[in-house]
Amino acid sequence: MPNALILVPGYGAQGAGPDAAVASFTKEGTGSIVNASRSLMCAWKKREDLKPKQFFKATRDEALDMRMKLTYALKERKYS
């Protein structure tokens, strides 16, 4: 199954960090989809400065942070 994608659960709220999440990616940085449902859906709960109605901002900020951390982990893995 060289062209199949691997779903990577457990990122964020379930305890897996970026280094664990990128372990299943190819050397080219492809082949996996990282799932972080609860981390994104409940992001507003971690922010004292936001109200539940600001769900969108908290979710977006969390998604951007997740992308940055995964990108960094992929780059570190590629060169180590």
PyMOL commands that set and color helices and strands:
alter all, ss='L'
color gray80, all
select helices_A, chain A and resi 12-14+18-24+37-41+43-46+52-79
alter helices_A, ss='H'
color red, helices_A
select strands_A, chain A and resi 6-8+32-34
alter strands_A, ss='S'
color yellow, strands_A
deselect
rebuild
show_as cartoon
